[in-house]
Amino acid sequence: MDRSLLEALFLHAIAQAQPALAVRQNLPARPKGRTVVIGAGKASAQMAQAFEAAWDAPLKGLVVTRYGYGAPCERIEIVEAAHPVPDEAGYLAARRIAETVSGLGPEDLVVALISGGGSALLPAPAPGLTLNDEQAINRALLASGAPIGVMNLVRNQFSTIKGGRLAARAAPARLATLVVSDVPGDDPAIVASGPTIPLAGTRELARKYATLYGLQLPPAAAELLAGESNLAPLPTDPVFATHAVRVIASAALSLEKSADLARSRGVQAAILSDSVEGEARDVALVHAALAREIAQRNRPFTKPVVLLSGGETTVTLRGRGRGGRNAEFLLALAIAIDGVEGITALAGDTDGIDGSEDNAGAFCDGTSATRMRHAGIDPLVALANNDAYGAFSAIGDLLVTGPTGTNVNDFRAILIR
């Protein structure tokens, strides 16, 4: 019963972020000239499908999404590529998108459909770098434990598309960017490293972050970062003067709707934050402490209550196991609530894939750690080896939805009876 409620809240959050309605409600004004649609991200194909259905005028375009995330379109070409580490298909798609927006005039309109995951799907190495270099940069960032804002500022330095560079290429055409946000705080410049939006942050700050997180960059990338070439346009650049940006779906809205659903079923809901960041296992300890306090002392909230939070945690790779940040969060939570009755939790990625595995996330409760030990798995060892996927798979507690068609980051729900 409790798991059914948590899964219903998760699916309701996803439903609120589906592009079909959000895109239709945020269409830009028709241009006198051509309409060109480009996009990148895990939800970009569904955004393209919704835009094409709502746009009753000629258009053409090209959108790149993750393998398995495509959607049928008639006038917009959908290309699939690799995520989270870029591949040749993404590299070729990025080149074609750059060509698609070139040579336009002031009466033309470029519509950019951007969602989370677009950074990896638009590999466009700066002069002197190769696709192999960009792949190595992504791997280093993914293993570093750096928050998404840091990752995107660093990635931006090595691209010919990110950080507003694609907008500069599209000038003097009018530009409208629709964003499905998967980042804490919903800053559209951070989503997909902002191909059409200038990213705040300097080359000097990127250098400091690279040092702070101990990034092992390829020699050519380290050389570029040390210099001042390939700088992105500043927010004051005239190319952004006629640019309209709208965040059309976000974690904040999805959490609010899930809270409403919980209340309609007789459970009070408390939204802790829609922008939680930090190491997944550390964030889990804070959530666990609050859940135990409620379970044992009925404070600061009274039972029954569901604690909701969103955002994007990170995982610093220490071992060679399998599992994304949501499963790692839950494994740490399971250890922290071991033996405590009345607590059930779900954590999942709203795009349907937690990291690089086939699950959206998992469930846990006060019996999870014990059941793992009975299955021959020491949960502490699994956590040390980053093997949350294996631990939850062994007890049959993975949450599998498949690709959802949207992406508003992580969803966490902890129910205390």
PLY file of the C-alpha trace (Angstrom):
ply
format ascii 1.0
element vertex 417
property float x
property float y
property float z
element edge 416
property int vertex1
property int vertex2
end_header
0.00 0.00 0.00
2.71 2.47 0.98
4.82 1.62 -2.06
1.79 2.01 -4.30
1.21 5.50 -2.93
4.85 6.49 -3.42
4.89 5.15 -6.97
1.65 7.03 -7.70
3.27 10.26 -6.46
6.31 9.63 -8.66
4.23 8.94 -11.77
2.06 11.99 -11.03
5.19 14.16 -10.88
6.24 12.81 -14.27
2.79 13.39 -15.74
2.91 17.07 -14.73
6.14 17.51 -16.68
5.04 15.96 -19.96
5.89 18.28 -22.88
2.59 18.00 -24.80
0.63 20.52 -22.75
3.61 22.62 -21.62
4.83 23.24 -25.17
1.38 24.13 -26.50
0.96 26.74 -23.76
4.27 28.43 -24.59
4.38 28.79 -28.36
6.32 31.81 -29.67
4.83 34.37 -32.06
4.80 33.36 -35.73
7.65 34.83 -37.81
7.37 36.48 -41.21
10.14 34.22 -42.44
11.15 30.61 -41.83
10.71 28.55 -38.65
13.62 26.30 -37.75
13.41 23.93 -34.78
16.50 22.55 -33.08
16.88 20.81 -29.74
18.75 18.46 -27.47
18.01 16.50 -24.34
16.22 13.47 -22.96
12.82 15.13 -23.44
13.60 16.94 -26.68
11.94 14.42 -29.04
8.67 14.61 -27.12
8.98 18.42 -27.09
9.52 18.35 -30.86
6.50 16.11 -31.34
4.34 18.47 -29.26
5.64 21.56 -31.06
5.06 20.04 -34.48
1.47 19.14 -33.55
0.76 22.65 -32.27
2.48 24.66 -35.03
0.11 25.29 -37.94
2.72 26.84 -40.22
5.70 25.51 -42.21
8.76 24.43 -40.26
11.80 22.22 -40.46
14.26 21.09 -37.86
16.61 18.62 -36.20
16.59 17.41 -32.61
18.93 14.98 -30.84
17.89 12.79 -27.92
19.21 9.79 -26.00
19.07 6.29 -27.51
15.62 4.84 -26.90
14.03 8.25 -26.21
12.85 9.09 -29.73
9.33 10.06 -30.76
7.78 10.00 -34.26
7.71 13.36 -36.05
6.86 14.30 -39.63
8.66 17.61 -40.17
11.35 17.55 -37.49
14.11 14.97 -37.82
14.90 13.05 -34.62
18.43 11.72 -34.11
19.45 9.48 -31.21
22.88 9.53 -29.58
24.71 8.42 -26.45
24.30 9.74 -22.90
26.02 10.37 -20.48
29.25 9.92 -22.47
28.97 11.40 -26.00
29.47 9.38 -29.15
29.95 9.85 -32.90
26.19 10.11 -33.54
25.93 13.06 -31.16
29.03 14.64 -32.67
27.54 14.48 -36.17
24.14 15.72 -34.93
25.76 18.72 -33.23
27.52 19.66 -36.47
24.27 19.38 -38.42
22.37 21.49 -35.86
25.02 24.20 -36.12
24.64 24.14 -39.90
20.83 24.19 -39.64
20.79 27.56 -37.85
23.44 29.16 -40.07
22.54 31.67 -42.78
19.20 32.79 -41.32
17.83 36.33 -41.44
16.15 38.71 -38.98
12.65 37.66 -40.08
13.36 33.98 -39.40
12.65 32.19 -36.10
14.78 29.55 -34.38
12.97 27.52 -31.72
15.33 25.69 -29.36
13.80 22.78 -27.42
16.18 22.12 -24.56
16.03 19.58 -21.74
18.42 17.82 -19.39
21.02 15.57 -20.96
21.68 17.93 -23.83
25.28 18.54 -22.77
26.35 15.00 -23.61
24.12 14.87 -26.69
25.75 17.93 -28.30
29.47 17.16 -28.35
31.15 19.91 -30.36
34.84 19.99 -29.45
36.61 23.33 -29.48
39.43 23.86 -31.98
42.34 21.61 -31.11
40.18 19.05 -29.30
38.72 15.75 -30.51
35.60 13.76 -29.69
37.84 11.48 -27.62
38.91 14.51 -25.60
35.30 15.51 -24.97
34.46 11.95 -23.91
37.39 11.97 -21.48
36.26 15.35 -20.08
32.74 13.99 -19.50
34.04 10.88 -17.77
36.25 12.97 -15.50
33.33 15.24 -14.60
30.93 12.35 -13.96
33.41 10.73 -11.57
34.32 13.96 -9.78
31.24 14.46 -7.60
30.97 18.06 -8.85
27.46 19.62 -8.84
25.74 20.12 -12.18
26.44 23.86 -12.29
30.17 23.25 -11.93
30.12 20.45 -14.49
28.38 22.61 -17.07
30.65 25.62 -16.57
33.69 23.42 -17.13
32.13 21.61 -20.12
31.23 24.96 -21.63
34.90 25.89 -22.01
35.57 23.07 -24.47
32.57 23.43 -26.81
31.71 25.37 -29.96
27.96 25.11 -29.17
27.42 25.39 -25.40
27.27 28.58 -23.36
25.19 30.54 -25.88
27.49 29.83 -28.81
24.66 28.25 -30.84
22.60 31.42 -30.39
25.49 33.45 -31.74
25.60 31.20 -34.79
21.84 31.67 -35.36
22.01 35.49 -35.32
20.41 37.64 -36.65
17.38 35.31 -36.51
14.90 35.71 -33.64
15.38 32.97 -31.05
12.91 31.34 -28.65
14.13 28.72 -26.19
11.71 26.40 -24.37
13.29 24.57 -21.44
12.29 21.50 -19.47
14.46 22.07 -16.42
16.36 19.30 -14.66
18.65 21.52 -12.59
18.38 22.81 -9.02
16.95 26.32 -9.04
15.75 26.00 -12.66
18.42 28.28 -14.13
17.86 27.77 -17.90
21.49 28.62 -18.64
22.58 25.47 -16.80
20.18 23.05 -18.53
22.17 21.19 -21.21
24.99 23.72 -20.67
22.85 26.40 -22.30
23.53 26.04 -26.04
21.37 29.11 -26.71
21.76 30.86 -23.36
24.90 32.55 -22.01
26.25 30.80 -18.93
27.37 32.93 -16.00
30.94 32.20 -15.00
34.39 33.01 -16.28
37.27 30.97 -17.66
39.14 31.75 -14.44
36.30 30.28 -12.36
36.27 27.16 -14.52
40.01 26.76 -13.88
39.43 27.03 -10.13
36.70 24.40 -10.25
38.87 22.04 -12.30
41.56 22.28 -9.63
39.10 22.04 -6.73
37.59 18.81 -8.00
40.89 17.34 -9.17
39.81 16.91 -12.77
42.22 14.88 -14.87
41.80 16.56 -18.25
43.33 15.50 -21.57
46.47 17.54 -22.38
44.79 19.54 -25.17
41.87 20.41 -22.89
44.17 21.44 -20.06
46.07 23.69 -22.47
42.86 25.33 -23.71
41.61 25.87 -20.16
44.87 27.58 -19.24
44.47 30.11 -22.08
41.81 32.54 -23.28
40.75 31.08 -26.63
37.22 29.83 -27.47
35.53 32.17 -24.98
31.72 32.11 -24.90
29.64 35.23 -25.64
28.73 37.34 -22.62
25.10 37.87 -21.53
25.42 41.48 -22.73
26.17 40.38 -26.30
23.65 41.86 -28.80
22.88 38.38 -30.18
20.70 37.79 -27.11
18.74 41.05 -27.40
15.67 39.47 -29.04
15.99 36.10 -27.34
12.97 34.80 -25.38
13.52 32.04 -22.79
10.80 30.12 -20.95
11.08 27.27 -18.43
7.96 25.26 -19.28
8.35 22.33 -16.84
10.33 21.95 -13.63
10.78 19.96 -10.44
9.05 22.66 -8.41
5.75 22.30 -10.28
5.91 18.50 -10.24
6.55 18.37 -6.49
3.62 20.72 -5.82
1.26 18.52 -7.82
2.51 15.36 -6.06
1.97 17.03 -2.70
-1.62 17.80 -3.73
-2.17 14.15 -4.65
-0.81 12.94 -1.30
-3.13 15.30 0.58
-6.10 14.08 -1.46
-5.30 10.59 -0.15
-5.23 11.64 3.47
-1.48 12.10 3.93
0.01 15.50 4.69
2.94 16.43 2.46
5.99 18.57 3.17
8.17 19.77 0.28
11.67 20.07 1.72
13.21 21.63 -1.41
13.14 21.32 -5.18
16.86 22.08 -5.45
18.71 19.65 -3.18
22.35 19.15 -4.13
25.30 17.35 -2.57
26.79 13.88 -2.30
23.91 11.37 -2.53
24.92 9.41 0.55
25.27 12.59 2.62
21.92 13.95 1.49
20.43 10.59 2.49
21.72 10.94 6.05
19.96 14.28 6.46
16.70 12.88 5.07
17.04 9.79 7.29
17.59 11.86 10.44
14.43 13.84 9.72
12.42 10.69 8.96
13.57 9.00 12.19
12.69 12.10 14.20
9.16 12.02 12.81
8.82 8.25 13.23
10.04 8.21 16.83
9.04 11.65 18.19
6.35 12.92 15.82
8.28 16.14 15.10
8.79 18.48 13.26
5.86 16.99 11.30
3.14 14.70 12.61
2.42 11.30 11.12
1.30 10.33 8.58
3.40 12.56 6.34
5.34 12.25 3.12
8.56 14.23 2.72
9.15 15.33 -0.87
12.33 16.71 -2.39
13.88 17.26 -5.79
17.14 18.50 -7.24
20.22 16.61 -8.32
22.64 14.87 -6.01
26.06 13.66 -7.10
28.09 10.50 -6.64
31.84 10.42 -6.27
32.94 7.10 -7.73
34.95 5.05 -5.27
34.18 1.52 -6.41
33.23 -0.38 -9.55
29.64 -1.30 -8.80
26.49 -0.34 -10.66
23.86 2.22 -9.79
22.87 5.83 -10.22
22.58 8.64 -7.69
18.99 7.80 -6.67
19.79 4.19 -5.87
22.88 5.31 -3.96
20.75 7.80 -2.00
18.34 5.01 -1.08
21.07 2.55 -0.13
22.54 5.07 2.31
19.01 5.81 3.56
18.28 2.10 4.04
21.39 1.74 6.21
20.44 4.82 8.26
16.85 3.64 8.94
17.73 -0.04 9.43
15.21 -1.53 11.88
13.05 1.60 12.14
9.37 0.81 11.56
6.94 2.92 9.60
9.32 4.48 7.03
9.07 3.71 3.31
10.93 5.62 0.61
11.23 5.98 -3.14
13.84 7.84 -5.14
13.93 8.00 -8.92
15.02 10.00 -11.92
12.02 11.49 -13.69
13.49 10.60 -17.10
13.10 6.92 -16.19
16.80 6.07 -16.10
18.91 6.37 -12.96
22.42 7.03 -14.24
23.30 4.51 -16.92
21.25 1.55 -15.70
17.78 0.34 -16.75
15.92 1.42 -13.61
14.39 4.76 -12.71
15.31 4.24 -9.06
14.28 1.98 -6.21
12.28 1.55 -3.00
13.53 1.04 0.54
12.18 0.72 4.08
13.38 -0.23 7.54
13.77 -3.87 6.50
15.82 -3.29 3.33
19.30 -3.54 4.88
18.36 -6.74 6.73
16.91 -8.29 3.58
20.11 -7.42 1.70
22.18 -9.20 4.33
19.90 -12.25 4.08
20.53 -12.17 0.30
24.29 -12.31 0.95
25.00 -8.62 0.42
26.54 -6.36 3.06
24.88 -2.98 2.41
27.90 -1.09 3.78
30.22 -2.90 1.38
27.78 -2.29 -1.49
27.70 1.43 -0.67
31.49 1.61 -0.49
31.64 -0.04 -3.91
28.90 2.19 -5.43
26.86 -0.96 -6.06
23.38 0.21 -5.09
21.88 -1.33 -8.23
23.16 -4.78 -7.29
21.95 -4.44 -3.71
18.39 -3.44 -4.62
18.23 -5.90 -7.51
19.05 -8.72 -5.09
15.96 -7.97 -2.98
13.65 -7.12 -5.89
13.24 -3.46 -4.99
14.27 -1.70 -8.19
11.79 0.74 -9.73
11.62 0.28 -13.51
9.51 2.58 -15.69
11.44 2.86 -18.95
11.95 6.27 -20.64
9.23 8.70 -19.53
9.45 11.38 -22.23
10.41 14.14 -19.82
13.17 15.08 -17.39
12.75 17.35 -14.36
15.52 15.77 -12.35
15.30 13.57 -9.28
12.21 12.83 -7.20
12.40 11.65 -3.61
9.46 10.69 -1.39
9.72 9.37 2.16
6.47 8.23 3.77
6.29 8.01 7.58
3.26 6.26 9.05
0 1
1 2
2 3
3 4
4 5
5 6
6 7
7 8
8 9
9 10
10 11
11 12
12 13
13 14
14 15
15 16
16 17
17 18
18 19
19 20
20 21
21 22
22 23
23 24
24 25
25 26
26 27
27 28
28 29
29 30
30 31
31 32
32 33
33 34
34 35
35 36
36 37
37 38
38 39
39 40
40 41
41 42
42 43
43 44
44 45
45 46
46 47
47 48
48 49
49 50
50 51
51 52
52 53
53 54
54 55
55 56
56 57
57 58
58 59
59 60
60 61
61 62
62 63
63 64
64 65
65 66
66 67
67 68
68 69
69 70
70 71
71 72
72 73
73 74
74 75
75 76
76 77
77 78
78 79
79 80
80 81
81 82
82 83
83 84
84 85
85 86
86 87
87 88
88 89
89 90
90 91
91 92
92 93
93 94
94 95
95 96
96 97
97 98
98 99
99 100
100 101
101 102
102 103
103 104
104 105
105 106
106 107
107 108
108 109
109 110
110 111
111 112
112 113
113 114
114 115
115 116
116 117
117 118
118 119
119 120
120 121
121 122
122 123
123 124
124 125
125 126
126 127
127 128
128 129
129 130
130 131
131 132
132 133
133 134
134 135
135 136
136 137
137 138
138 139
139 140
140 141
141 142
142 143
143 144
144 145
145 146
146 147
147 148
148 149
149 150
150 151
151 152
152 153
153 154
154 155
155 156
156 157
157 158
158 159
159 160
160 161
161 162
162 163
163 164
164 165
165 166
166 167
167 168
168 169
169 170
170 171
171 172
172 173
173 174
174 175
175 176
176 177
177 178
178 179
179 180
180 181
181 182
182 183
183 184
184 185
185 186
186 187
187 188
188 189
189 190
190 191
191 192
192 193
193 194
194 195
195 196
196 197
197 198
198 199
199 200
200 201
201 202
202 203
203 204
204 205
205 206
206 207
207 208
208 209
209 210
210 211
211 212
212 213
213 214
214 215
215 216
216 217
217 218
218 219
219 220
220 221
221 222
222 223
223 224
224 225
225 226
226 227
227 228
228 229
229 230
230 231
231 232
232 233
233 234
234 235
235 236
236 237
237 238
238 239
239 240
240 241
241 242
242 243
243 244
244 245
245 246
246 247
247 248
248 249
249 250
250 251
251 252
252 253
253 254
254 255
255 256
256 257
257 258
258 259
259 260
260 261
261 262
262 263
263 264
264 265
265 266
266 267
267 268
268 269
269 270
270 271
271 272
272 273
273 274
274 275
275 276
276 277
277 278
278 279
279 280
280 281
281 282
282 283
283 284
284 285
285 286
286 287
287 288
288 289
289 290
290 291
291 292
292 293
293 294
294 295
295 296
296 297
297 298
298 299
299 300
300 301
301 302
302 303
303 304
304 305
305 306
306 307
307 308
308 309
309 310
310 311
311 312
312 313
313 314
314 315
315 316
316 317
317 318
318 319
319 320
320 321
321 322
322 323
323 324
324 325
325 326
326 327
327 328
328 329
329 330
330 331
331 332
332 333
333 334
334 335
335 336
336 337
337 338
338 339
339 340
340 341
341 342
342 343
343 344
344 345
345 346
346 347
347 348
348 349
349 350
350 351
351 352
352 353
353 354
354 355
355 356
356 357
357 358
358 359
359 360
360 361
361 362
362 363
363 364
364 365
365 366
366 367
367 368
368 369
369 370
370 371
371 372
372 373
373 374
374 375
375 376
376 377
377 378
378 379
379 380
380 381
381 382
382 383
383 384
384 385
385 386
386 387
387 388
388 389
389 390
390 391
391 392
392 393
393 394
394 395
395 396
396 397
397 398
398 399
399 400
400 401
401 402
402 403
403 404
404 405
405 406
406 407
407 408
408 409
409 410
410 411
411 412
412 413
413 414
414 415
415 416
